């Protein structure tokens, strides 16, 4: 029994009752608002191509559409990427900015996230360029340059309130993942370890590297530890190194992702914030912990 979800960004909604009604008219089904003018669900659409019809009607309006099953809709495990997903920035690019080489490093980051470069080699190349960066500078960047993505705390706190386990698994660095994982409320955080010589970066990262395999394996391990099928998991990310976990999760969500990643994901959120993952699971506004 499928459900068609229409979700807008709470900060700049382009979803209104008229648009929702137009989609219902085209697809059939029962309309239920989860958060008025921000998210609604159409239960049991009759159309065999409901998602395509919805997107056709939405056109250029800033509204996401997703078709999800009702079985196991509320997930018990969440695995999330960090950079450009739970936070707005790519941490390694911000570190590079402190050395005046942001453009050089950001180009490598972007190519790696599009899947054009081997992630491990790209990480080693970029970290080598950061050699000598001082710990106090990194702490200042973490404190002043990195911002939490909208809806992230609500997503994690709500899923925890309803019994889910949440893991932040990042190809970035523990220096940021441990800190922001705690601020957001994740149960655990896994990331790469930057190596220091005293208070300065050596330009190396500890091995083995946390990569796409780590993300996929942590998702499957968490499900096995809790005797849960993968259908009860949700994974979210934006880059090529997130695709493996996105492909196998019950809900695999590409959030504001690179085009190649969005094209392969089961669910794509191009406009909504992280609360979109709650609406996909059928949470109403009254149930969200803010």
SULJO-V801000 format. One record per residue. N is the residue number from 1. RES is the residue in three letters. OMEGA is omega in whole degrees, -180 to 180 (NA if undefined). Layout:
N_RES_OMEGA / N_RES_OMEGA
//
This chain:
1_UNK_-175 / 2_UNK_175 / 3_UNK_177 / 4_UNK_-179 / 5_UNK_172 / 6_UNK_-172 / 7_UNK_177 / 8_UNK_176 / 9_UNK_-178 / 10_UNK_-178 / 11_UNK_-177 / 12_UNK_-172 / 13_UNK_176 / 14_UNK_-179 / 15_UNK_179 / 16_UNK_-178 / 17_UNK_-179 / 18_UNK_178 / 19_UNK_179 / 20_UNK_180 / 21_UNK_179 / 22_UNK_178 / 23_UNK_177 / 24_UNK_180 / 25_UNK_-178 / 26_UNK_-173 / 27_UNK_-171 / 28_UNK_180 / 29_UNK_-176 / 30_UNK_-178 / 31_UNK_175 / 32_UNK_179 / 33_UNK_175 / 34_UNK_175 / 35_UNK_-169 / 36_UNK_179 / 37_UNK_177 / 38_UNK_-178 / 39_UNK_175 / 40_UNK_176 / 41_UNK_175 / 42_UNK_-172 / 43_UNK_179 / 44_UNK_175 / 45_UNK_-177 / 46_UNK_-177 / 47_UNK_178 / 48_UNK_177 / 49_UNK_-173 / 50_UNK_-178 / 51_UNK_179 / 52_UNK_179 / 53_UNK_180 / 54_UNK_-179 / 55_UNK_178 / 56_UNK_-180 / 57_UNK_179 / 58_UNK_179 / 59_UNK_-177 / 60_UNK_179 / 61_UNK_-174 / 62_UNK_-180 / 63_UNK_176 / 64_UNK_175 / 65_UNK_179 / 66_UNK_177 / 67_UNK_-176 / 68_UNK_176 / 69_UNK_178 / 70_UNK_180 / 71_UNK_-178 / 72_UNK_-174 / 73_UNK_178 / 74_UNK_-171 / 75_UNK_-178 / 76_UNK_178 / 77_UNK_174 / 78_UNK_170 / 79_UNK_-175 / 80_UNK_168 / 81_UNK_180 / 82_UNK_-173 / 83_UNK_-179 / 84_UNK_175 / 85_UNK_178 / 86_UNK_170 / 87_UNK_-173 / 88_UNK_-172 / 89_UNK_166 / 90_UNK_-172 / 91_UNK_-177 / 92_UNK_177 / 93_UNK_179 / 94_UNK_175 / 95_UNK_179 / 96_UNK_180 / 97_UNK_180 / 98_UNK_179 / 99_UNK_179 / 100_UNK_-178 / 101_UNK_-176 / 102_UNK_-177 / 103_UNK_-180 / 104_UNK_-178 / 105_UNK_-179 / 106_UNK_178 / 107_UNK_177 / 108_UNK_178 / 109_UNK_-177 / 110_UNK_179 / 111_UNK_178 / 112_UNK_-179 / 113_UNK_175 / 114_UNK_179 / 115_UNK_-178 / 116_UNK_-180 / 117_UNK_173 / 118_UNK_-172 / 119_UNK_-178 / 120_UNK_180 / 121_UNK_179 / 122_UNK_179 / 123_UNK_179 / 124_UNK_180 / 125_UNK_-178 / 126_UNK_-179 / 127_UNK_178 / 128_UNK_180 / 129_UNK_-178 / 130_UNK_-177 / 131_UNK_178 / 132_UNK_179 / 133_UNK_-173 / 134_UNK_-178 / 135_UNK_-178 / 136_UNK_177 / 137_UNK_179 / 138_UNK_178 / 139_UNK_179 / 140_UNK_178 / 141_UNK_179 / 142_UNK_-177 / 143_UNK_-168 / 144_UNK_-173 / 145_UNK_-174 / 146_UNK_-178 / 147_UNK_-180 / 148_UNK_178 / 149_UNK_-178 / 150_UNK_176 / 151_UNK_-175 / 152_UNK_180 / 153_UNK_178 / 154_UNK_179 / 155_UNK_-175 / 156_UNK_-178 / 157_UNK_179 / 158_UNK_180 / 159_UNK_177 / 160_UNK_179 / 161_UNK_-179 / 162_UNK_167 / 163_UNK_-178 / 164_UNK_175 / 165_UNK_-173 / 166_UNK_-178 / 167_UNK_173 / 168_UNK_-178 / 169_UNK_-167 / 170_UNK_169 / 171_UNK_175 / 172_UNK_-168 / 173_UNK_179 / 174_UNK_179 / 175_UNK_179 / 176_UNK_-174 / 177_UNK_179 / 178_UNK_-177 / 179_UNK_-176 / 180_UNK_175 / 181_UNK_178 / 182_UNK_-180 / 183_UNK_-179 / 184_UNK_176 / 185_UNK_179 / 186_UNK_174 / 187_UNK_-177 / 188_UNK_176 / 189_UNK_179 / 190_UNK_-179 / 191_UNK_179 / 192_UNK_-177 / 193_UNK_173 / 194_UNK_-179 / 195_UNK_-178 / 196_UNK_167 / 197_UNK_-171 / 198_UNK_-180 / 199_UNK_179 / 200_UNK_179 / 201_UNK_176 / 202_UNK_-175 / 203_UNK_179 / 204_UNK_177 / 205_UNK_-177 / 206_UNK_177 / 207_UNK_0 / 208_UNK_-180 / 209_UNK_171 / 210_UNK_-176 / 211_UNK_-177 / 212_UNK_179 / 213_UNK_178 / 214_UNK_-178 / 215_UNK_179 / 216_UNK_-177 / 217_UNK_178 / 218_UNK_177 / 219_UNK_-179 / 220_UNK_180 / 221_UNK_179 / 222_UNK_178 / 223_UNK_-180 / 224_UNK_-180 / 225_UNK_-176 / 226_UNK_-179 / 227_UNK_-180 / 228_UNK_173 / 229_UNK_178 / 230_UNK_178 / 231_UNK_179 / 232_UNK_178 / 233_UNK_174 / 234_UNK_178 / 235_UNK_-178 / 236_UNK_178 / 237_UNK_-176 / 238_UNK_-172 / 239_UNK_-178 / 240_UNK_-180 / 241_UNK_175 / 242_UNK_-170 / 243_UNK_-177 / 244_UNK_179 / 245_UNK_178 / 246_UNK_-177 / 247_UNK_-173 / 248_UNK_-178 / 249_UNK_175 / 250_UNK_169 / 251_UNK_175 / 252_UNK_-170 / 253_UNK_171 / 254_UNK_-175 / 255_UNK_-180 / 256_UNK_-167 / 257_UNK_171 / 258_UNK_-175 / 259_UNK_-179 / 260_UNK_179 / 261_UNK_180 / 262_UNK_-178 / 263_UNK_-177 / 264_UNK_-176 / 265_UNK_176 / 266_UNK_-179 / 267_UNK_176 / 268_UNK_175 / 269_UNK_-178 / 270_UNK_-172 / 271_UNK_-176 / 272_UNK_174 / 273_UNK_-174 / 274_UNK_175 / 275_UNK_176 / 276_UNK_-179 / 277_UNK_175 / 278_UNK_179 / 279_UNK_176 / 280_UNK_-179 / 281_UNK_177 / 282_UNK_177 / 283_UNK_175 / 284_UNK_-178 / 285_UNK_-179 / 286_UNK_-178 / 287_UNK_-175 / 288_UNK_179 / 289_UNK_-177 / 290_UNK_NA
//
